[in-house]
Amino acid sequence: MAELTFREAVARGIAQEMTRDPDVVFLGEDVAGAGGVFKATVGLLEQFGPLRVRDTPISEQAILGAAMGAAMTGLKPIAEIMFSDFLAVCFDYIAHEFPRSATCPTASSNARWWCAPATERARDSAPSIRRASRTGA
């Protein structure tokens, strides 16, 4: 049985899914050229190219908004938020926008199920590290 670090397992899982499905795209801060903040995405840019692995601006709302738009056009985005501490600033997308983008069938309607598949990935800070903050506090 092969032993992998968590970082290697994450990178391998993302690469396997991107190899299996050409509609999977990966986006986030420093995920392309820099290989991710914890180097969990090293090699993805070289393997899949800049159209499928994209660096984004430092804006969690923009990352999830772009992922939602990509999903609505048929792509299957994996959106990386650098630290889970930053999920609060884009929680509206997670709690309201993504769920509202689906039409759910009911017994009394003829609505078709439509789904915008997207995956959000975030790394939690270690307890010994000062918590990340966009406010500088």
LINRANOR-V701268 format. One record per residue. N is the residue number from 1. D_CENTER is the distance of its C-alpha to the mean C-alpha in whole Angstrom. Layout:
{{N | D_CENTER} {N | D_CENTER}}
This chain:
{{1 | 29} {2 | 26} {3 | 25} {4 | 22} {5 | 20} {6 | 17} {7 | 15} {8 | 17} {9 | 16} {10 | 12} {11 | 13} {12 | 15} {13 | 13} {14 | 10} {15 | 13} {16 | 15} {17 | 13} {18 | 13} {19 | 17} {20 | 17} {21 | 16} {22 | 16} {23 | 14} {24 | 11} {25 | 9} {26 | 7} {27 | 6} {28 | 7} {29 | 10} {30 | 12} {31 | 10} {32 | 13} {33 | 16} {34 | 16} {35 | 14} {36 | 12} {37 | 14} {38 | 15} {39 | 15} {40 | 13} {41 | 12} {42 | 16} {43 | 17} {44 | 14} {45 | 15} {46 | 19} {47 | 18} {48 | 16} {49 | 17} {50 | 16} {51 | 15} {52 | 12} {53 | 11} {54 | 11} {55 | 12} {56 | 11} {57 | 14} {58 | 14} {59 | 13} {60 | 10} {61 | 12} {62 | 12} {63 | 8} {64 | 7} {65 | 11} {66 | 10} {67 | 7} {68 | 10} {69 | 13} {70 | 11} {71 | 11} {72 | 15} {73 | 16} {74 | 15} {75 | 12} {76 | 10} {77 | 6} {78 | 3} {79 | 2} {80 | 4} {81 | 7} {82 | 10} {83 | 12} {84 | 12} {85 | 15} {86 | 13} {87 | 11} {88 | 15} {89 | 15} {90 | 12} {91 | 14} {92 | 15} {93 | 12} {94 | 12} {95 | 15} {96 | 17} {97 | 15} {98 | 13} {99 | 16} {100 | 19} {101 | 17} {102 | 19} {103 | 22} {104 | 24} {105 | 27} {106 | 30} {107 | 33} {108 | 35} {109 | 33} {110 | 32} {111 | 28} {112 | 26} {113 | 23} {114 | 20} {115 | 16} {116 | 13} {117 | 11} {118 | 7} {119 | 5} {120 | 4} {121 | 5} {122 | 8} {123 | 11} {124 | 14} {125 | 17} {126 | 20} {127 | 23} {128 | 25} {129 | 23} {130 | 24} {131 | 21} {132 | 19} {133 | 20} {134 | 19} {135 | 23} {136 | 24} {137 | 26}}
